Amino acid sequence: MNLEVHNWGLNVCNVEIDAITASSVFLIGDNDEMILSSFFDTPPEAFTVGAIVPLAP
């Protein structure tokens, strides 16, 4: 995904952060490149493949 944002004339005077989640990004200023990644750390034996309970016909 390519995203281009122009915030010309934007002034930040005061910032209050009430909560942070596991996948948060807080950025003030310029950056040339932002690389985001994620991973799923649940062990393979915890996956349930298929229906958990039989479905009625």
N, C-alpha and C positions, 0 to 999 in steps of 0.2 A: 504494500500500500504506500503510495506517495501522497503526503499531505503537506500542503504549503499554507502557512498562516502568516498574515501581515498584521501586526499590532502597532501600527504607526501612531505615535503620540500617546502610548499607554504609559501611565505613571503608577507605580505601586508604592503606597505610602506606609500602609500597615497591613499585616497579615496575621490572622488568627486561625489556628488549626485545632479543631475540636477532636477529631478522631483520625486514625490512620488504619487502612486495611492492608491485607497481605499483598495486594497488587496496586500500590499507589505510586504515582509519580508527581512530584511537586517541583516545578522548574520556574525560576524567574531569571530571565536573561536570554542570551543567544546560545544556540548550539548548532553545529553543522550536521550532526548525525546522531540519531538515537536508535539504539539496537535493543529491542525487547525480546525476551525469551521466557519460556515457562517449561515446567516439567511436571510430571505426574508421579508422585512417589509412593503410590499404593502398590504393595507387592502383587505379583501376578496371580497368586493363589486366592486373593481376595475378590477377584473379578467373578461375576456371575454372567455366564454367556447363555442366552436364551431366556425363556420365561421362568420366573421364580416359582410360580404356581401354575398348574395346568389351566388353560383357558377353556371355557365351555364352547362346544361346537356351534 
